[in-house]
């Protein structure tokens, strides 16, 4: 299995929502899903990734608090990994419709139904918009490696058609209460995100830095896959280097250059992320979680956990994601 797939196995989408939208020129939308609006469907949601996939027409998109405007057209997927508030429209100077005020009507099982309409009656832009919900604690290395807004062109007919069919199914499932709808939406969200991520990784410059650049490096990527695939193993840089057929110094230097920390520092942070998920999602004793995370004492684990997440494990377990 390739390194990216190995890493993505650790990421679990918890659900999603999709709806069809039709806006006619002139129009402008100021949008953000926000965890508060998502909690009606997913009470324990930790993080939201917003998206728009244009099926017809074209428009402009920009972050509310940052310069730079993207020109997007049919076949483009626009992702907001941090669910940032953004402007989207045929004319970004038109008074925007606030997404909180948008009347989405009743979601229906008919995937062709337009759930949201707005605009001045001119040229139409149609898109599917929605969110993907995930566990931010485990997802953080990837989220931090992505820009706040990115355009993924899926313009070739085959890829665009496949994504469109996934989204049609997502719209249909979002409008039903059929048994298994939540599981179906989560799997669709994962397929959509993985396709977007693959396209984005392929577009990165060969001399780039960061977690995604590390995944693409044949040796660092393999090391990352090993750490994610078996985080409980007593890894050392020597053991990793033997597994990836590199010298210890070469692997350590290249890993730090791309990822920004040593392999063992990265492993400890990953173990803490898994521990955070386990603490919030189960009743396992903190001492057992500490042992599984590679700490010889619960005290040392608690100190490391507090440095990483700002509170001790016992307090973390009691909190509800905000």
C-alpha positions as CSV (number, residue, x, y, z in Angstrom):
1,X,0.0,0.0,0.0
2,X,1.3,3.5,-0.8
3,X,2.3,5.9,2.1
4,X,-0.6,8.3,1.6
5,X,-3.1,5.4,1.8
6,X,-1.4,4.1,4.9
7,X,-1.7,7.5,6.6
8,X,-5.3,8.1,5.5
9,X,-6.3,4.8,7.2
10,X,-5.9,6.7,10.4
11,X,-8.4,9.4,9.5
12,X,-12.0,8.8,10.1
13,X,-14.8,11.0,8.7
14,X,-17.8,11.2,10.9
15,X,-20.4,12.4,8.5
16,X,-21.2,14.9,5.8
17,X,-24.0,17.0,4.3
18,X,-24.5,17.9,0.6
19,X,-27.0,20.2,-1.0
20,X,-27.7,21.5,-4.5
21,X,-27.5,25.2,-5.1
22,X,-28.4,27.5,-8.0
23,X,-27.3,31.2,-8.0
24,X,-28.1,33.6,-10.8
25,X,-26.1,36.8,-11.7
26,X,-25.5,39.1,-10.0
27,X,-25.0,37.2,-6.8
28,X,-22.7,36.9,-3.8
29,X,-22.7,34.5,-0.8
30,X,-20.8,35.0,2.4
31,X,-20.4,31.5,3.8
32,X,-19.1,29.2,6.5
33,X,-20.7,26.1,7.9
34,X,-19.5,26.4,11.4
35,X,-19.6,23.7,14.1
36,X,-22.7,25.2,15.7
37,X,-24.8,24.6,12.6
38,X,-23.4,21.1,12.1
39,X,-24.2,19.9,15.6
40,X,-27.8,19.3,14.9
41,X,-26.7,16.3,12.8
42,X,-23.4,15.5,14.6
43,X,-23.5,16.6,18.2
44,X,-19.9,15.7,18.9
45,X,-18.3,17.2,15.8
46,X,-14.7,18.4,16.3
47,X,-13.9,19.9,12.9
48,X,-15.6,20.9,9.7
49,X,-14.1,21.1,6.2
50,X,-16.4,23.1,3.8
51,X,-16.5,22.6,0.1
52,X,-18.2,23.7,-3.2
53,X,-18.1,21.7,-6.4
54,X,-19.2,23.6,-9.5
55,X,-21.4,21.6,-11.9
56,X,-22.3,24.5,-14.2
57,X,-21.1,28.1,-14.8
58,X,-18.3,30.0,-13.2
59,X,-17.7,32.4,-10.3
60,X,-15.1,34.0,-8.0
61,X,-14.1,32.9,-4.5
62,X,-12.0,34.6,-1.8
63,X,-11.4,34.4,1.9
64,X,-13.1,37.2,3.8
65,X,-10.0,38.1,5.7
66,X,-7.3,37.6,3.1
67,X,-6.4,39.0,-0.3
68,X,-6.4,36.9,-3.5
69,X,-9.4,35.8,-5.6
70,X,-9.8,32.4,-7.3
71,X,-11.6,32.1,-10.6
72,X,-13.5,28.8,-10.6
73,X,-15.5,27.0,-13.2
74,X,-17.5,23.9,-13.8
75,X,-15.5,20.8,-12.8
76,X,-13.6,22.7,-10.0
77,X,-13.8,21.6,-6.4
78,X,-13.0,24.4,-3.8
79,X,-12.1,23.2,-0.3
80,X,-11.9,25.1,2.9
81,X,-9.9,22.9,5.3
82,X,-10.3,25.2,8.2
83,X,-14.0,26.1,7.3
84,X,-13.0,29.7,6.9
85,X,-15.6,32.3,6.1
86,X,-15.5,33.2,2.5
87,X,-17.1,35.2,-0.3
88,X,-18.3,33.5,-3.4
89,X,-20.2,35.0,-6.3
90,X,-20.5,36.4,-9.9
91,X,-19.6,39.8,-8.4
92,X,-17.9,39.9,-5.0
93,X,-18.9,43.6,-4.5
94,X,-22.7,42.8,-4.5
95,X,-24.2,42.8,-1.0
96,X,-23.8,39.2,0.1
97,X,-26.4,36.7,1.2
98,X,-25.3,35.4,4.6
99,X,-25.2,31.6,4.6
100,X,-26.9,31.6,8.0
101,X,-29.8,33.4,6.4
102,X,-30.1,31.2,3.4
103,X,-33.3,29.2,3.1
104,X,-32.3,25.7,2.0
105,X,-35.8,24.4,2.0
106,X,-36.4,20.7,2.8
107,X,-33.7,18.4,1.7
108,X,-35.2,15.7,-0.5
109,X,-34.2,12.3,-1.8
110,X,-34.3,13.6,-5.4
111,X,-30.7,14.4,-6.1
112,X,-31.7,16.8,-8.9
113,X,-33.7,19.0,-6.6
114,X,-32.3,22.5,-6.1
115,X,-32.2,23.0,-2.3
116,X,-30.9,26.6,-2.4
117,X,-31.7,29.4,-4.9
118,X,-30.6,33.0,-4.9
119,X,-29.7,35.8,-7.3
120,X,-30.7,38.4,-9.8
121,X,-32.0,36.2,-12.6
122,X,-29.0,36.3,-14.9
123,X,-26.6,33.6,-15.9
124,X,-26.8,30.6,-13.7
125,X,-24.0,29.0,-11.6
126,X,-24.9,25.6,-10.1
127,X,-22.9,23.7,-7.5
128,X,-23.1,21.2,-4.8
129,X,-22.0,22.6,-1.5
130,X,-21.5,20.9,1.8
131,X,-19.2,19.9,4.6
132,X,-17.1,16.9,5.7
133,X,-16.8,16.4,9.5
134,X,-13.8,14.8,11.0
135,X,-11.8,14.3,14.2
136,X,-9.4,17.3,14.2
137,X,-7.1,15.8,16.8
138,X,-6.0,13.0,14.5
139,X,-6.5,15.0,11.4
140,X,-4.2,17.9,12.4
141,X,-1.0,17.0,10.6
142,X,-2.9,17.0,7.3
143,X,-5.1,20.0,8.0
144,X,-2.1,22.1,9.0
145,X,-0.3,21.1,5.8
146,X,-3.1,22.4,3.6
147,X,-3.8,26.0,2.5
148,X,-6.9,27.7,3.9
149,X,-8.5,27.6,0.5
150,X,-7.6,25.5,-2.4
151,X,-9.0,24.8,-5.9
152,X,-8.8,21.3,-7.2
153,X,-9.5,21.2,-11.0
154,X,-11.4,18.0,-11.9
155,X,-12.0,19.2,-15.4
156,X,-11.3,16.0,-17.3
157,X,-14.6,14.4,-18.1
158,X,-14.0,11.1,-16.5
159,X,-12.9,12.4,-13.1
160,X,-15.5,15.2,-13.1
161,X,-18.2,12.7,-13.9
162,X,-17.2,10.4,-11.1
163,X,-17.2,13.2,-8.6
164,X,-20.5,14.5,-9.8
165,X,-22.0,11.0,-9.4
166,X,-20.6,10.8,-5.8
167,X,-22.1,14.1,-5.0
168,X,-25.5,13.2,-6.5
169,X,-25.6,10.2,-4.2
170,X,-24.5,12.5,-1.3
171,X,-27.3,14.9,-2.0
172,X,-29.8,12.1,-2.1
173,X,-28.6,10.5,1.1
174,X,-28.5,13.9,2.9
175,X,-32.2,14.2,2.3
176,X,-33.2,10.9,3.7
177,X,-33.4,9.2,7.1
178,X,-32.8,5.8,5.6
179,X,-30.9,3.3,7.8
180,X,-27.2,3.5,7.1
181,X,-27.4,7.0,5.6
182,X,-24.8,8.3,8.1
183,X,-22.3,5.6,7.2
184,X,-22.9,6.1,3.5
185,X,-22.3,9.9,3.8
186,X,-19.1,9.3,5.8
187,X,-17.7,6.9,3.1
188,X,-18.7,9.4,0.3
189,X,-16.9,12.2,2.2
190,X,-13.8,10.1,2.5
191,X,-13.8,9.3,-1.3
192,X,-14.3,12.9,-2.2
193,X,-11.6,14.1,0.1
194,X,-9.1,11.5,-1.0
195,X,-9.6,12.3,-4.6
196,X,-9.1,16.0,-3.9
197,X,-6.0,15.3,-1.8
198,X,-4.4,13.1,-4.5
199,X,-4.9,15.8,-7.1
200,X,-3.4,18.4,-4.7
201,X,-0.4,16.3,-3.8
202,X,0.3,15.7,-7.5
203,X,0.3,19.5,-8.1
204,X,2.9,20.3,-5.4
205,X,6.3,21.5,-6.5
206,X,9.1,18.9,-6.4
207,X,11.2,21.0,-4.0
208,X,8.3,21.7,-1.6
209,X,8.5,21.3,2.2
210,X,5.9,20.1,4.8
211,X,4.0,17.0,5.8
212,X,2.5,16.4,2.3
213,X,5.9,16.8,0.7
214,X,7.2,14.3,3.2
215,X,4.5,11.8,2.2
216,X,5.6,12.1,-1.4
217,X,9.3,11.5,-0.6
218,X,10.0,7.8,-1.2
219,X,12.0,7.3,2.1
220,X,10.3,9.8,4.4
221,X,6.9,8.8,3.1
222,X,7.6,5.2,3.9
223,X,8.9,6.1,7.3
224,X,5.6,8.1,8.0
225,X,3.6,5.1,6.8
226,X,5.4,2.8,9.2
227,X,4.9,5.2,12.1
228,X,1.2,5.5,11.4
229,X,0.7,1.9,10.6
230,X,2.3,0.6,13.9
231,X,2.5,3.6,16.4
232,X,2.8,1.3,19.4
233,X,6.1,-0.3,18.2
234,X,9.3,0.7,20.0
235,X,10.6,2.6,17.0
236,X,14.0,4.2,16.9
237,X,15.6,6.1,14.0
238,X,17.9,3.2,13.4
239,X,14.9,0.8,13.0
240,X,13.1,3.1,10.7
241,X,16.3,3.6,8.6
242,X,16.7,-0.1,8.1
243,X,13.1,-0.5,7.1
244,X,13.4,2.3,4.4
245,X,16.9,1.3,3.3
246,X,18.5,4.6,4.2
247,X,21.3,5.5,6.6
248,X,20.3,6.8,10.0
249,X,21.7,10.2,9.4
250,X,20.3,10.5,5.9
251,X,16.8,9.6,7.0
252,X,16.9,11.8,10.1
253,X,18.1,14.8,8.2
254,X,15.6,14.4,5.3
255,X,12.7,13.8,7.7
256,X,13.5,16.9,9.7
257,X,14.0,19.0,6.6
258,X,10.6,18.1,5.1
259,X,8.4,17.5,8.2
260,X,9.9,20.0,10.5
261,X,10.7,17.6,13.4
262,X,12.6,14.4,14.1
263,X,10.9,11.0,13.4
264,X,10.7,10.3,17.2
265,X,9.2,13.7,18.0
266,X,6.6,13.2,15.2
267,X,5.8,9.7,16.6
268,X,5.3,11.0,20.1
269,X,2.9,13.7,18.9
270,X,1.0,11.1,16.8
271,X,0.7,8.8,19.8
272,X,-0.7,11.7,21.8
273,X,-3.2,12.4,19.1
274,X,-4.4,8.8,19.2
275,X,-4.5,8.9,23.0
276,X,-6.6,12.1,22.8
277,X,-9.1,10.3,20.5
278,X,-9.1,7.2,22.8
279,X,-9.7,9.3,25.9
280,X,-12.7,11.1,24.4
281,X,-14.2,8.1,22.8
282,X,-13.9,5.4,25.4
283,X,-13.5,4.5,29.1
284,X,-10.1,3.0,29.1
285,X,-8.0,3.9,32.2
286,X,-5.7,6.8,31.7
287,X,-2.8,4.7,32.9
288,X,-3.5,2.1,30.2
289,X,-3.7,4.8,27.5
290,X,-0.4,6.2,28.8
291,X,1.3,2.8,28.6
292,X,0.1,2.2,25.1
293,X,1.3,5.7,24.1
294,X,4.9,4.8,25.1
295,X,5.1,6.5,28.5
296,X,6.4,4.6,31.6
297,X,4.3,6.6,34.0
298,X,1.0,8.3,34.0
299,X,2.6,11.5,35.4
300,X,5.0,11.8,32.4
301,X,2.1,11.1,30.0
302,X,-0.1,13.8,31.7
303,X,2.7,16.4,31.4
304,X,3.3,15.6,27.7
305,X,-0.5,15.6,27.1
306,X,-1.0,19.0,28.7
307,X,1.9,20.5,26.7
308,X,0.2,19.2,23.5
309,X,-3.5,19.9,24.2
310,X,-3.5,22.6,26.9
311,X,-5.1,20.4,29.6
312,X,-4.5,17.1,31.4
313,X,-6.0,13.9,30.2
314,X,-8.7,13.7,32.8
315,X,-10.0,17.2,32.0
316,X,-9.8,16.4,28.2
317,X,-11.9,13.3,28.7
318,X,-14.7,15.4,30.3
319,X,-14.8,18.2,27.6
320,X,-17.2,18.3,24.7
321,X,-15.7,19.5,21.4
322,X,-16.3,23.2,20.9
